[in-house]
Amino acid sequence: MSDHIYKKIEIVGSSSTSVEEAITNAVNRAAKSVKHMRWFEVSEIRGHIDDQKVAHFQVGLKIGFTIEDK
């Protein structure tokens, strides 16, 4: 197994459906501009309440990716 060096970014995903969908939305969007993503870590979960009901989910993620060798 080779050694890897990782860099982390922090992003927030959102969804009106679920925490899982908020995570998926965040990872899918990051994949458009971040190469070599390897893992994610949920750092926070929060949401919006409207009319006494959960209306929206927000999930803070740290995404780790390997740095390219030049």
PDB file with SEQRES, HELIX, SHEET and CRYST1 records, atoms N, CA, C and O in Angstrom:
SEQRES   1 A   70  MET SER ASP HIS ILE TYR LYS LYS ILE GLU ILE VAL GLY          
SEQRES   2 A   70  SER SER SER THR SER VAL GLU GLU ALA ILE THR ASN ALA          
SEQRES   3 A   70  VAL ASN ARG ALA ALA LYS SER VAL LYS HIS MET ARG TRP          
SEQRES   4 A   70  PHE GLU VAL SER GLU ILE ARG GLY HIS ILE ASP ASP GLN          
SEQRES   5 A   70  LYS VAL ALA HIS PHE GLN VAL GLY LEU LYS ILE GLY PHE          
SEQRES   6 A   70  THR ILE GLU ASP LYS                                          
HELIX    1 AA1 VAL A   19  ALA A   30  1                                  12    
SHEET    1 AA1 3 TYR A   6  SER A  15  0                                        
SHEET    2 AA1 3 LYS A  53  THR A  66 -1                                        
SHEET    3 AA1 3 MET A  37  ASP A  50 -1                                        
CRYST1    1.000    1.000    1.000  90.00  90.00  90.00 P 1           1          
ATOM      1  N   MET A   1       0.846  -1.190   0.000  1.00  0.00           N  
ATOM      2  CA  MET A   1       0.000   0.000   0.000  1.00  0.00           C  
ATOM      3  C   MET A   1       0.884   1.244   0.000  1.00  0.00           C  
ATOM      4  O   MET A   1       1.799   1.354   0.816  1.00  0.00           O  
ATOM      5  N   SER A   2       0.620   2.165  -0.894  1.00  0.00           N  
ATOM      6  CA  SER A   2       1.430   3.366  -0.957  1.00  0.00           C  
ATOM      7  C   SER A   2       0.934   4.398   0.053  1.00  0.00           C  
ATOM      8  O   SER A   2      -0.226   4.384   0.464  1.00  0.00           O  
ATOM      9  N   ASP A   3       1.840   5.291   0.440  1.00  0.00           N  
ATOM     10  CA  ASP A   3       1.465   6.369   1.355  1.00  0.00           C  
ATOM     11  C   ASP A   3       0.646   7.406   0.598  1.00  0.00           C  
ATOM     12  O   ASP A   3       0.898   7.677  -0.576  1.00  0.00           O  
ATOM     13  N   HIS A   4      -0.329   7.979   1.280  1.00  0.00           N  
ATOM     14  CA  HIS A   4      -1.149   9.019   0.676  1.00  0.00           C  
ATOM     15  C   HIS A   4      -1.118  10.266   1.529  1.00  0.00           C  
ATOM     16  O   HIS A   4      -1.077  10.194   2.757  1.00  0.00           O  
ATOM     17  N   ILE A   5      -1.138  11.390   0.880  1.00  0.00           N  
ATOM     18  CA  ILE A   5      -1.279  12.673   1.549  1.00  0.00           C  
ATOM     19  C   ILE A   5      -2.635  13.218   1.139  1.00  0.00           C  
ATOM     20  O   ILE A   5      -2.973  13.240  -0.044  1.00  0.00           O  
ATOM     21  N   TYR A   6      -3.407  13.656   2.115  1.00  0.00           N  
ATOM     22  CA  TYR A   6      -4.755  14.131   1.860  1.00  0.00           C  
ATOM     23  C   TYR A   6      -4.883  15.621   2.157  1.00  0.00           C  
ATOM     24  O   TYR A   6      -4.167  16.174   2.992  1.00  0.00           O  
ATOM     25  N   LYS A   7      -5.787  16.233   1.470  1.00  0.00           N  
ATOM     26  CA  LYS A   7      -6.209  17.590   1.760  1.00  0.00           C  
ATOM     27  C   LYS A   7      -7.692  17.521   2.086  1.00  0.00           C  
ATOM     28  O   LYS A   7      -8.402  16.666   1.557  1.00  0.00           O  
ATOM     29  N   LYS A   8      -8.173  18.419   2.960  1.00  0.00           N  
ATOM     30  CA  LYS A   8      -9.587  18.436   3.324  1.00  0.00           C  
ATOM     31  C   LYS A   8     -10.218  19.770   2.950  1.00  0.00           C  
ATOM     32  O   LYS A   8      -9.599  20.829   3.056  1.00  0.00           O  
ATOM     33  N   ILE A   9     -11.456  19.685   2.513  1.00  0.00           N  
ATOM     34  CA  ILE A   9     -12.268  20.881   2.309  1.00  0.00           C  
ATOM     35  C   ILE A   9     -13.539  20.728   3.131  1.00  0.00           C  
ATOM     36  O   ILE A   9     -13.927  19.614   3.484  1.00  0.00           O  
ATOM     37  N   GLU A  10     -14.177  21.834   3.431  1.00  0.00           N  
ATOM     38  CA  GLU A  10     -15.451  21.801   4.145  1.00  0.00           C  
ATOM     39  C   GLU A  10     -16.535  22.385   3.253  1.00  0.00           C  
ATOM     40  O   GLU A  10     -16.375  23.457   2.671  1.00  0.00           O  
ATOM     41  N   ILE A  11     -17.642  21.657   3.159  1.00  0.00           N  
ATOM     42  CA  ILE A  11     -18.777  22.114   2.372  1.00  0.00           C  
ATOM     43  C   ILE A  11     -20.061  21.819   3.141  1.00  0.00           C  
ATOM     44  O   ILE A  11     -20.042  21.086   4.130  1.00  0.00           O  
ATOM     45  N   VAL A  12     -21.157  22.379   2.695  1.00  0.00           N  
ATOM     46  CA  VAL A  12     -22.473  22.125   3.300  1.00  0.00           C  
ATOM     47  C   VAL A  12     -23.417  21.694   2.199  1.00  0.00           C  
ATOM     48  O   VAL A  12     -23.572  22.382   1.190  1.00  0.00           O  
ATOM     49  N   GLY A  13     -24.051  20.539   2.401  1.00  0.00           N  
ATOM     50  CA  GLY A  13     -25.065  20.053   1.473  1.00  0.00           C  
ATOM     51  C   GLY A  13     -26.442  20.274   2.066  1.00  0.00           C  
ATOM     52  O   GLY A  13     -26.596  20.325   3.286  1.00  0.00           O  
ATOM     53  N   SER A  14     -27.431  20.402   1.219  1.00  0.00           N  
ATOM     54  CA  SER A  14     -28.792  20.616   1.718  1.00  0.00           C  
ATOM     55  C   SER A  14     -29.802  19.773   0.946  1.00  0.00           C  
ATOM     56  O   SER A  14     -29.566  19.351  -0.186  1.00  0.00           O  
ATOM     57  N   SER A  15     -30.933  19.548   1.605  1.00  0.00           N  
ATOM     58  CA  SER A  15     -32.018  18.777   0.999  1.00  0.00           C  
ATOM     59  C   SER A  15     -33.296  19.046   1.774  1.00  0.00           C  
ATOM     60  O   SER A  15     -33.267  19.253   2.987  1.00  0.00           O  
ATOM     61  N   SER A  16     -34.393  19.040   1.079  1.00  0.00           N  
ATOM     62  CA  SER A  16     -35.693  19.130   1.751  1.00  0.00           C  
ATOM     63  C   SER A  16     -36.228  17.748   2.087  1.00  0.00           C  
ATOM     64  O   SER A  16     -37.296  17.629   2.688  1.00  0.00           O  
ATOM     65  N   THR A  17     -35.494  16.690   1.703  1.00  0.00           N  
ATOM     66  CA  THR A  17     -35.962  15.321   1.886  1.00  0.00           C  
ATOM     67  C   THR A  17     -35.324  14.599   3.064  1.00  0.00           C  
ATOM     68  O   THR A  17     -36.031  14.050   3.909  1.00  0.00           O  
ATOM     69  N   SER A  18     -33.960  14.595   3.132  1.00  0.00           N  
ATOM     70  CA  SER A  18     -33.295  13.799   4.172  1.00  0.00           C  
ATOM     71  C   SER A  18     -31.845  14.213   4.360  1.00  0.00           C  
ATOM     72  O   SER A  18     -31.267  14.907   3.524  1.00  0.00           O  
ATOM     73  N   VAL A  19     -31.271  13.780   5.466  1.00  0.00           N  
ATOM     74  CA  VAL A  19     -29.855  13.981   5.736  1.00  0.00           C  
ATOM     75  C   VAL A  19     -29.021  13.248   4.689  1.00  0.00           C  
ATOM     76  O   VAL A  19     -28.036  13.787   4.185  1.00  0.00           O  
ATOM     77  N   GLU A  20     -29.418  12.023   4.366  1.00  0.00           N  
ATOM     78  CA  GLU A  20     -28.686  11.240   3.380  1.00  0.00           C  
ATOM     79  C   GLU A  20     -28.651  11.940   2.021  1.00  0.00           C  
ATOM     80  O   GLU A  20     -27.619  11.955   1.350  1.00  0.00           O  
ATOM     81  N   GLU A  21     -29.763  12.508   1.629  1.00  0.00           N  
ATOM     82  CA  GLU A  21     -29.797  13.212   0.348  1.00  0.00           C  
ATOM     83  C   GLU A  21     -28.949  14.477   0.400  1.00  0.00           C  
ATOM     84  O   GLU A  21     -28.330  14.842  -0.600  1.00  0.00           O  
ATOM     85  N   ALA A  22     -28.907  15.146   1.534  1.00  0.00           N  
ATOM     86  CA  ALA A  22     -28.054  16.333   1.676  1.00  0.00           C  
ATOM     87  C   ALA A  22     -26.586  15.948   1.499  1.00  0.00           C  
ATOM     88  O   ALA A  22     -25.830  16.673   0.853  1.00  0.00           O  
ATOM     89  N   ILE A  23     -26.177  14.808   2.069  1.00  0.00           N  
ATOM     90  CA  ILE A  23     -24.806  14.318   1.903  1.00  0.00           C  
ATOM     91  C   ILE A  23     -24.535  13.999   0.433  1.00  0.00           C  
ATOM     92  O   ILE A  23     -23.519  14.418  -0.122  1.00  0.00           O  
ATOM     93  N   THR A  24     -25.437  13.266  -0.184  1.00  0.00           N  
ATOM     94  CA  THR A  24     -25.271  12.891  -1.587  1.00  0.00           C  
ATOM     95  C   THR A  24     -25.204  14.121  -2.478  1.00  0.00           C  
ATOM     96  O   THR A  24     -24.372  14.182  -3.383  1.00  0.00           O  
ATOM     97  N   ASN A  25     -26.064  15.097  -2.237  1.00  0.00           N  
ATOM     98  CA  ASN A  25     -26.048  16.326  -3.032  1.00  0.00           C  
ATOM     99  C   ASN A  25     -24.703  17.037  -2.911  1.00  0.00           C  
ATOM    100  O   ASN A  25     -24.163  17.526  -3.903  1.00  0.00           O  
ATOM    101  N   ALA A  26     -24.165  17.094  -1.696  1.00  0.00           N  
ATOM    102  CA  ALA A  26     -22.884  17.766  -1.472  1.00  0.00           C  
ATOM    103  C   ALA A  26     -21.754  17.041  -2.192  1.00  0.00           C  
ATOM    104  O   ALA A  26     -20.944  17.675  -2.868  1.00  0.00           O  
ATOM    105  N   VAL A  27     -21.691  15.726  -2.055  1.00  0.00           N  
ATOM    106  CA  VAL A  27     -20.621  14.951  -2.688  1.00  0.00           C  
ATOM    107  C   VAL A  27     -20.731  15.027  -4.208  1.00  0.00           C  
ATOM    108  O   VAL A  27     -19.723  15.195  -4.894  1.00  0.00           O  
ATOM    109  N   ASN A  28     -21.932  14.908  -4.733  1.00  0.00           N  
ATOM    110  CA  ASN A  28     -22.122  14.982  -6.188  1.00  0.00           C  
ATOM    111  C   ASN A  28     -21.688  16.335  -6.744  1.00  0.00           C  
ATOM    112  O   ASN A  28     -21.065  16.409  -7.803  1.00  0.00           O  
ATOM    113  N   ARG A  29     -22.020  17.398  -6.026  1.00  0.00           N  
ATOM    114  CA  ARG A  29     -21.637  18.735  -6.500  1.00  0.00           C  
ATOM    115  C   ARG A  29     -20.128  18.932  -6.410  1.00  0.00           C  
ATOM    116  O   ARG A  29     -19.518  19.483  -7.326  1.00  0.00           O  
ATOM    117  N   ALA A  30     -19.521  18.484  -5.309  1.00  0.00           N  
ATOM    118  CA  ALA A  30     -18.062  18.620  -5.153  1.00  0.00           C  
ATOM    119  C   ALA A  30     -17.324  17.839  -6.238  1.00  0.00           C  
ATOM    120  O   ALA A  30     -16.265  18.262  -6.703  1.00  0.00           O  
ATOM    121  N   ALA A  31     -17.881  16.706  -6.635  1.00  0.00           N  
ATOM    122  CA  ALA A  31     -17.239  15.852  -7.643  1.00  0.00           C  
ATOM    123  C   ALA A  31     -17.078  16.567  -8.989  1.00  0.00           C  
ATOM    124  O   ALA A  31     -16.261  16.154  -9.812  1.00  0.00           O  
ATOM    125  N   LYS A  32     -17.844  17.624  -9.215  1.00  0.00           N  
ATOM    126  CA  LYS A  32     -17.718  18.364 -10.468  1.00  0.00           C  
ATOM    127  C   LYS A  32     -16.424  19.160 -10.540  1.00  0.00           C  
ATOM    128  O   LYS A  32     -15.966  19.496 -11.632  1.00  0.00           O  
ATOM    129  N   SER A  33     -15.822  19.469  -9.378  1.00  0.00           N  
ATOM    130  CA  SER A  33     -14.602  20.278  -9.410  1.00  0.00           C  
ATOM    131  C   SER A  33     -13.453  19.731  -8.565  1.00  0.00           C  
ATOM    132  O   SER A  33     -12.333  20.232  -8.664  1.00  0.00           O  
ATOM    133  N   VAL A  34     -13.702  18.727  -7.745  1.00  0.00           N  
ATOM    134  CA  VAL A  34     -12.651  18.166  -6.893  1.00  0.00           C  
ATOM    135  C   VAL A  34     -12.319  16.756  -7.383  1.00  0.00           C  
ATOM    136  O   VAL A  34     -13.196  15.897  -7.471  1.00  0.00           O  
ATOM    137  N   LYS A  35     -11.051  16.531  -7.698  1.00  0.00           N  
ATOM    138  CA  LYS A  35     -10.614  15.215  -8.172  1.00  0.00           C  
ATOM    139  C   LYS A  35     -10.106  14.367  -7.010  1.00  0.00           C  
ATOM    140  O   LYS A  35      -9.677  14.896  -5.984  1.00  0.00           O  
ATOM    141  N   HIS A  36     -10.157  13.082  -7.176  1.00  0.00           N  
ATOM    142  CA  HIS A  36      -9.547  12.112  -6.263  1.00  0.00           C  
ATOM    143  C   HIS A  36     -10.138  12.140  -4.849  1.00  0.00           C  
ATOM    144  O   HIS A  36      -9.418  11.946  -3.869  1.00  0.00           O  
ATOM    145  N   MET A  37     -11.448  12.381  -4.746  1.00  0.00           N  
ATOM    146  CA  MET A  37     -12.093  12.346  -3.427  1.00  0.00           C  
ATOM    147  C   MET A  37     -12.038  10.924  -2.895  1.00  0.00           C  
ATOM    148  O   MET A  37     -12.249   9.968  -3.642  1.00  0.00           O  
ATOM    149  N   ARG A  38     -11.754  10.783  -1.604  1.00  0.00           N  
ATOM    150  CA  ARG A  38     -11.600   9.466  -1.015  1.00  0.00           C  
ATOM    151  C   ARG A  38     -12.531   9.203   0.156  1.00  0.00           C  
ATOM    152  O   ARG A  38     -12.918   8.055   0.371  1.00  0.00           O  
ATOM    153  N   TRP A  39     -12.907  10.225   0.922  1.00  0.00           N  
ATOM    154  CA  TRP A  39     -13.740   9.985   2.098  1.00  0.00           C  
ATOM    155  C   TRP A  39     -14.468  11.275   2.487  1.00  0.00           C  
ATOM    156  O   TRP A  39     -14.101  12.368   2.056  1.00  0.00           O  
ATOM    157  N   PHE A  40     -15.495  11.123   3.303  1.00  0.00           N  
ATOM    158  CA  PHE A  40     -16.158  12.293   3.882  1.00  0.00           C  
ATOM    159  C   PHE A  40     -16.416  12.032   5.358  1.00  0.00           C  
ATOM    160  O   PHE A  40     -16.490  10.890   5.811  1.00  0.00           O  
ATOM    161  N   GLU A  41     -16.548  13.120   6.084  1.00  0.00           N  
ATOM    162  CA  GLU A  41     -16.832  13.078   7.512  1.00  0.00           C  
ATOM    163  C   GLU A  41     -17.941  14.092   7.782  1.00  0.00           C  
ATOM    164  O   GLU A  41     -17.825  15.255   7.394  1.00  0.00           O  
ATOM    165  N   VAL A  42     -19.003  13.666   8.436  1.00  0.00           N  
ATOM    166  CA  VAL A  42     -20.078  14.586   8.789  1.00  0.00           C  
ATOM    167  C   VAL A  42     -19.646  15.364  10.028  1.00  0.00           C  
ATOM    168  O   VAL A  42     -19.383  14.777  11.077  1.00  0.00           O  
ATOM    169  N   SER A  43     -19.574  16.680   9.901  1.00  0.00           N  
ATOM    170  CA  SER A  43     -19.130  17.510  11.012  1.00  0.00           C  
ATOM    171  C   SER A  43     -20.283  18.170  11.749  1.00  0.00           C  
ATOM    172  O   SER A  43     -20.149  18.527  12.919  1.00  0.00           O  
ATOM    173  N   GLU A  44     -21.412  18.336  11.077  1.00  0.00           N  
ATOM    174  CA  GLU A  44     -22.574  18.922  11.737  1.00  0.00           C  
ATOM    175  C   GLU A  44     -23.848  18.627  10.952  1.00  0.00           C  
ATOM    176  O   GLU A  44     -23.826  18.457   9.733  1.00  0.00           O  
ATOM    177  N   ILE A  45     -24.921  18.574  11.662  1.00  0.00           N  
ATOM    178  CA  ILE A  45     -26.238  18.414  11.049  1.00  0.00           C  
ATOM    179  C   ILE A  45     -27.143  19.479  11.648  1.00  0.00           C  
ATOM    180  O   ILE A  45     -27.204  19.644  12.867  1.00  0.00           O  
ATOM    181  N   ARG A  46     -27.828  20.182  10.799  1.00  0.00           N  
ATOM    182  CA  ARG A  46     -28.787  21.181  11.271  1.00  0.00           C  
ATOM    183  C   ARG A  46     -29.934  21.230  10.272  1.00  0.00           C  
ATOM    184  O   ARG A  46     -29.871  20.629   9.200  1.00  0.00           O  
ATOM    185  N   GLY A  47     -30.963  21.946  10.637  1.00  0.00           N  
ATOM    186  CA  GLY A  47     -32.100  22.029   9.736  1.00  0.00           C  
ATOM    187  C   GLY A  47     -32.951  23.244  10.008  1.00  0.00           C  
ATOM    188  O   GLY A  47     -32.687  24.042  10.908  1.00  0.00           O  
ATOM    189  N   HIS A  48     -33.961  23.351   9.214  1.00  0.00           N  
ATOM    190  CA  HIS A  48     -34.904  24.467   9.281  1.00  0.00           C  
ATOM    191  C   HIS A  48     -36.270  23.913   9.669  1.00  0.00           C  
ATOM    192  O   HIS A  48     -36.719  22.904   9.126  1.00  0.00           O  
ATOM    193  N   ILE A  49     -36.914  24.570  10.599  1.00  0.00           N  
ATOM    194  CA  ILE A  49     -38.254  24.161  11.037  1.00  0.00           C  
ATOM    195  C   ILE A  49     -39.249  25.203  10.544  1.00  0.00           C  
ATOM    196  O   ILE A  49     -39.055  26.403  10.737  1.00  0.00           O  
ATOM    197  N   ASP A  50     -40.304  24.736   9.915  1.00  0.00           N  
ATOM    198  CA  ASP A  50     -41.358  25.620   9.421  1.00  0.00           C  
ATOM    199  C   ASP A  50     -42.702  25.024   9.816  1.00  0.00           C  
ATOM    200  O   ASP A  50     -42.970  23.856   9.536  1.00  0.00           O  
ATOM    201  N   ASP A  51     -43.525  25.797  10.447  1.00  0.00           N  
ATOM    202  CA  ASP A  51     -44.858  25.358  10.864  1.00  0.00           C  
ATOM    203  C   ASP A  51     -44.781  24.088  11.725  1.00  0.00           C  
ATOM    204  O   ASP A  51     -45.560  23.151  11.548  1.00  0.00           O  
ATOM    205  N   GLN A  52     -43.824  24.083  12.656  1.00  0.00           N  
ATOM    206  CA  GLN A  52     -43.648  22.986  13.608  1.00  0.00           C  
ATOM    207  C   GLN A  52     -43.224  21.657  12.972  1.00  0.00           C  
ATOM    208  O   GLN A  52     -43.387  20.594  13.571  1.00  0.00           O  
ATOM    209  N   LYS A  53     -42.679  21.729  11.749  1.00  0.00           N  
ATOM    210  CA  LYS A  53     -42.224  20.521  11.054  1.00  0.00           C  
ATOM    211  C   LYS A  53     -40.840  20.759  10.464  1.00  0.00           C  
ATOM    212  O   LYS A  53     -40.481  21.889  10.133  1.00  0.00           O  
ATOM    213  N   VAL A  54     -40.070  19.686  10.337  1.00  0.00           N  
ATOM    214  CA  VAL A  54     -38.764  19.779   9.673  1.00  0.00           C  
ATOM    215  C   VAL A  54     -39.003  20.108   8.207  1.00  0.00           C  
ATOM    216  O   VAL A  54     -39.711  19.387   7.504  1.00  0.00           O  
ATOM    217  N   ALA A  55     -38.406  21.202   7.757  1.00  0.00           N  
ATOM    218  CA  ALA A  55     -38.617  21.641   6.383  1.00  0.00           C  
ATOM    219  C   ALA A  55     -37.379  21.468   5.506  1.00  0.00           C  
ATOM    220  O   ALA A  55     -37.489  21.368   4.284  1.00  0.00           O  
ATOM    221  N   HIS A  56     -36.199  21.432   6.130  1.00  0.00           N  
ATOM    222  CA  HIS A  56     -34.970  21.394   5.337  1.00  0.00           C  
ATOM    223  C   HIS A  56     -33.843  20.850   6.190  1.00  0.00           C  
ATOM    224  O   HIS A  56     -33.780  21.124   7.389  1.00  0.00           O  
ATOM    225  N   PHE A  57     -32.954  20.081   5.581  1.00  0.00           N  
ATOM    226  CA  PHE A  57     -31.783  19.525   6.249  1.00  0.00           C  
ATOM    227  C   PHE A  57     -30.525  20.167   5.676  1.00  0.00           C  
ATOM    228  O   PHE A  57     -30.426  20.370   4.466  1.00  0.00           O  
ATOM    229  N   GLN A  58     -29.560  20.486   6.545  1.00  0.00           N  
ATOM    230  CA  GLN A  58     -28.241  20.949   6.118  1.00  0.00           C  
ATOM    231  C   GLN A  58     -27.204  20.086   6.821  1.00  0.00           C  
ATOM    232  O   GLN A  58     -27.291  19.862   8.028  1.00  0.00           O  
ATOM    233  N   VAL A  59     -26.224  19.604   6.066  1.00  0.00           N  
ATOM    234  CA  VAL A  59     -25.192  18.733   6.613  1.00  0.00           C  
ATOM    235  C   VAL A  59     -23.823  19.306   6.256  1.00  0.00           C  
ATOM    236  O   VAL A  59     -23.495  19.479   5.082  1.00  0.00           O  
ATOM    237  N   GLY A  60     -23.035  19.597   7.284  1.00  0.00           N  
ATOM    238  CA  GLY A  60     -21.659  20.046   7.082  1.00  0.00           C  
ATOM    239  C   GLY A  60     -20.767  18.835   6.885  1.00  0.00           C  
ATOM    240  O   GLY A  60     -20.812  17.890   7.672  1.00  0.00           O  
ATOM    241  N   LEU A  61     -19.960  18.862   5.842  1.00  0.00           N  
ATOM    242  CA  LEU A  61     -19.076  17.744   5.523  1.00  0.00           C  
ATOM    243  C   LEU A  61     -17.640  18.217   5.397  1.00  0.00           C  
ATOM    244  O   LEU A  61     -17.368  19.331   4.947  1.00  0.00           O  
ATOM    245  N   LYS A  62     -16.733  17.353   5.800  1.00  0.00           N  
ATOM    246  CA  LYS A  62     -15.329  17.501   5.468  1.00  0.00           C  
ATOM    247  C   LYS A  62     -15.048  16.410   4.445  1.00  0.00           C  
ATOM    248  O   LYS A  62     -15.322  15.237   4.696  1.00  0.00           O  
ATOM    249  N   ILE A  63     -14.509  16.784   3.309  1.00  0.00           N  
ATOM    250  CA  ILE A  63     -14.205  15.825   2.258  1.00  0.00           C  
ATOM    251  C   ILE A  63     -12.691  15.746   2.102  1.00  0.00           C  
ATOM    252  O   ILE A  63     -12.015  16.761   1.938  1.00  0.00           O  
ATOM    253  N   GLY A  64     -12.172  14.521   2.157  1.00  0.00           N  
ATOM    254  CA  GLY A  64     -10.741  14.311   1.983  1.00  0.00           C  
ATOM    255  C   GLY A  64     -10.456  13.821   0.573  1.00  0.00           C  
ATOM    256  O   GLY A  64     -11.181  12.988   0.029  1.00  0.00           O  
ATOM    257  N   PHE A  65      -9.391  14.350  -0.007  1.00  0.00           N  
ATOM    258  CA  PHE A  65      -8.996  13.912  -1.340  1.00  0.00           C  
ATOM    259  C   PHE A  65      -7.486  13.843  -1.417  1.00  0.00           C  
ATOM    260  O   PHE A  65      -6.785  14.579  -0.723  1.00  0.00           O  
ATOM    261  N   THR A  66      -6.993  12.965  -2.257  1.00  0.00           N  
ATOM    262  CA  THR A  66      -5.548  12.834  -2.411  1.00  0.00           C  
ATOM    263  C   THR A  66      -5.020  13.937  -3.327  1.00  0.00           C  
ATOM    264  O   THR A  66      -5.690  14.373  -4.263  1.00  0.00           O  
ATOM    265  N   ILE A  67      -3.804  14.369  -3.028  1.00  0.00           N  
ATOM    266  CA  ILE A  67      -3.151  15.401  -3.800  1.00  0.00           C  
ATOM    267  C   ILE A  67      -2.415  14.742  -4.966  1.00  0.00           C  
ATOM    268  O   ILE A  67      -1.716  13.745  -4.790  1.00  0.00           O  
ATOM    269  N   GLU A  68      -2.583  15.312  -6.154  1.00  0.00           N  
ATOM    270  CA  GLU A  68      -1.921  14.756  -7.336  1.00  0.00           C  
ATOM    271  C   GLU A  68      -0.426  14.989  -7.282  1.00  0.00           C  
ATOM    272  O   GLU A  68       0.038  16.036  -6.831  1.00  0.00           O  
ATOM    273  N   ASP A  69       0.321  14.004  -7.748  1.00  0.00           N  
ATOM    274  CA  ASP A  69       1.765  14.186  -7.941  1.00  0.00           C  
ATOM    275  C   ASP A  69       1.959  14.916  -9.268  1.00  0.00           C  
ATOM    276  O   ASP A  69       1.285  14.609 -10.252  1.00  0.00           O  
ATOM    277  N   LYS A  70       2.848  15.846  -9.296  1.00  0.00           N  
ATOM    278  CA  LYS A  70       3.098  16.607 -10.529  1.00  0.00           C  
ATOM    279  C   LYS A  70       4.192  15.969 -11.324  1.00  0.00           C  
ATOM    280  O   LYS A  70       4.546  16.464 -12.395  1.00  0.00           O  
TER     281      LYS A  70                                                      
END                                                                             
